[in-house]
Amino acid sequence: MAIVNLKDKTIQIKIVYYGPGRSGKTTNIEFIHNKLQQNKNQQISNLVSIDTKGDRTLFFDFFPVSLGKINGFDLKLKLYTTPGQVKYEATRRLVLKGVDGLVFVADSLTSRQDANLESFENLKSNLLYHKQSLSDVKLIFQWNKRDIDEKMIPLSPIEEMERLLNSELKVQSFPASATSGMNVLKTVNYISKETVKSVIEKTILNKHKMGN
Amino acid sequence: MNTVIREDTVTKVEKILQDFIEESGATYALITDMGGNPLFTAGEEDFDVDTLAALSAANYATTKEIANLIKEDNFSLLFHRGNNENVHFAKITQDILMIVLFKPFLSLGLLRLKINSLQQKIVSIIGN
């Protein structure tokens, strides 16, 4: 649920990276954070990670980023990841509260296609928990780990992943490598732009004002 | 559903929060939605407000889930005591949470009474 504040002239938008365990959600967000930190002209908040003692996300990773102005409004994007492991269902569901845009990070390894599908079904049921459906949010797919040498580990062809997850929705997708950064920024730029556009359209067409 | 907050609503609620800070001696007050977006603030801060809102909403939601798990409606008190700063969380409406930072020498009971009366004033402005 985006928040438009008419006094401070701000728009807040929540983007969540969703997907099965070890698909690269945290690596995506870490790459974006590192890139933004390199820009000396921009003040960037710390990346907050609530994880296990190892490297697995327990609750979420989070950081806010300012995207500049649009129509005189300061745009603030909140980037979150969810825990991918099946056992963290309760916390995963909580992170989806108020989501505006979703990046589904799918694992390209052939052996992980069932996990992709299971996680995608799980996403739909968790959105339902918040009385939302995929049509209420902006969604894009990222086919991650495309840099892996196929001679070493078999990868599913992109066409096959499209057929499995995106044949009905036909939304934008990007092949990517979160470790090398390939298409990571392209993914976040695209989802941000599309979500902002949709929020602006919705707030103009359907104003739900807070206050009597 | 997106929420547009009118200018006069922000002014009214933030005035109430500022008065509360002056009367109670609390350090900082933040009202956030349950999705972790800050809505209204008052007081001085030297931390990232977006991060406080995100973590507080998550903390509150987690505690509520624990309550459900052990068949409690909710816990009546959500409060963390620190050496230099305490933090108190209170649900204002189904979708809105209030976070108050205050020094350990202040009375928690008195503060909670003030927060209760504040709650009604805020609901009368923003609705349920």
HADDOCK unambig.tbl for C-alpha pairs under 7 A between the chains (distance, minus, plus):
assign (segid A and resid 1 and name CA) (segid B and resid 1 and name CA) 5.77 0.50 0.50
assign (segid A and resid 1 and name CA) (segid B and resid 2 and name CA) 4.86 0.50 0.50
assign (segid A and resid 1 and name CA) (segid B and resid 3 and name CA) 6.97 0.50 0.50
assign (segid A and resid 2 and name CA) (segid B and resid 2 and name CA) 4.89 0.50 0.50
assign (segid A and resid 2 and name CA) (segid B and resid 3 and name CA) 6.29 0.50 0.50
assign (segid A and resid 3 and name CA) (segid B and resid 2 and name CA) 6.12 0.50 0.50
assign (segid A and resid 3 and name CA) (segid B and resid 3 and name CA) 4.99 0.50 0.50
assign (segid A and resid 3 and name CA) (segid B and resid 4 and name CA) 6.01 0.50 0.50
assign (segid A and resid 4 and name CA) (segid B and resid 3 and name CA) 6.08 0.50 0.50
assign (segid A and resid 4 and name CA) (segid B and resid 4 and name CA) 4.56 0.50 0.50
assign (segid A and resid 4 and name CA) (segid B and resid 5 and name CA) 6.02 0.50 0.50
assign (segid A and resid 5 and name CA) (segid B and resid 4 and name CA) 5.99 0.50 0.50
assign (segid A and resid 5 and name CA) (segid B and resid 5 and name CA) 4.85 0.50 0.50
assign (segid A and resid 5 and name CA) (segid B and resid 6 and name CA) 6.65 0.50 0.50
assign (segid A and resid 6 and name CA) (segid B and resid 5 and name CA) 5.91 0.50 0.50
assign (segid A and resid 6 and name CA) (segid B and resid 6 and name CA) 5.31 0.50 0.50
assign (segid A and resid 6 and name CA) (segid B and resid 7 and name CA) 5.14 0.50 0.50
assign (segid A and resid 7 and name CA) (segid B and resid 6 and name CA) 6.71 0.50 0.50
assign (segid A and resid 7 and name CA) (segid B and resid 7 and name CA) 4.23 0.50 0.50
assign (segid A and resid 7 and name CA) (segid B and resid 10 and name CA) 6.57 0.50 0.50
assign (segid A and resid 12 and name CA) (segid B and resid 37 and name CA) 6.97 0.50 0.50
assign (segid A and resid 64 and name CA) (segid B and resid 50 and name CA) 6.64 0.50 0.50
assign (segid A and resid 94 and name CA) (segid B and resid 61 and name CA) 6.87 0.50 0.50
assign (segid A and resid 97 and name CA) (segid B and resid 35 and name CA) 5.11 0.50 0.50
assign (segid A and resid 98 and name CA) (segid B and resid 35 and name CA) 4.85 0.50 0.50
assign (segid A and resid 203 and name CA) (segid B and resid 2 and name CA) 6.40 0.50 0.50
assign (segid A and resid 207 and name CA) (segid B and resid 4 and name CA) 6.59 0.50 0.50
assign (segid A and resid 208 and name CA) (segid B and resid 2 and name CA) 6.50 0.50 0.50
assign (segid A and resid 208 and name CA) (segid B and resid 3 and name CA) 5.27 0.50 0.50
assign (segid A and resid 208 and name CA) (segid B and resid 4 and name CA) 5.88 0.50 0.50
assign (segid A and resid 209 and name CA) (segid B and resid 3 and name CA) 5.85 0.50 0.50
assign (segid A and resid 209 and name CA) (segid B and resid 4 and name CA) 4.72 0.50 0.50
assign (segid A and resid 209 and name CA) (segid B and resid 5 and name CA) 5.65 0.50 0.50
assign (segid A and resid 209 and name CA) (segid B and resid 6 and name CA) 6.76 0.50 0.50
assign (segid A and resid 210 and name CA) (segid B and resid 3 and name CA) 6.57 0.50 0.50
assign (segid A and resid 210 and name CA) (segid B and resid 4 and name CA) 6.15 0.50 0.50
assign (segid A and resid 210 and name CA) (segid B and resid 5 and name CA) 4.98 0.50 0.50
assign (segid A and resid 210 and name CA) (segid B and resid 6 and name CA) 6.67 0.50 0.50
assign (segid A and resid 210 and name CA) (segid B and resid 126 and name CA) 5.47 0.50 0.50
assign (segid A and resid 211 and name CA) (segid B and resid 6 and name CA) 6.98 0.50 0.50
assign (segid A and resid 211 and name CA) (segid B and resid 9 and name CA) 5.72 0.50 0.50
assign (segid A and resid 211 and name CA) (segid B and resid 125 and name CA) 5.44 0.50 0.50
assign (segid A and resid 211 and name CA) (segid B and resid 126 and name CA) 4.02 0.50 0.50
assign (segid A and resid 211 and name CA) (segid B and resid 127 and name CA) 6.19 0.50 0.50
assign (segid A and resid 212 and name CA) (segid B and resid 125 and name CA) 5.94 0.50 0.50
assign (segid A and resid 212 and name CA) (segid B and resid 126 and name CA) 6.15 0.50 0.50
assign (segid A and resid 212 and name CA) (segid B and resid 127 and name CA) 6.49 0.50 0.50
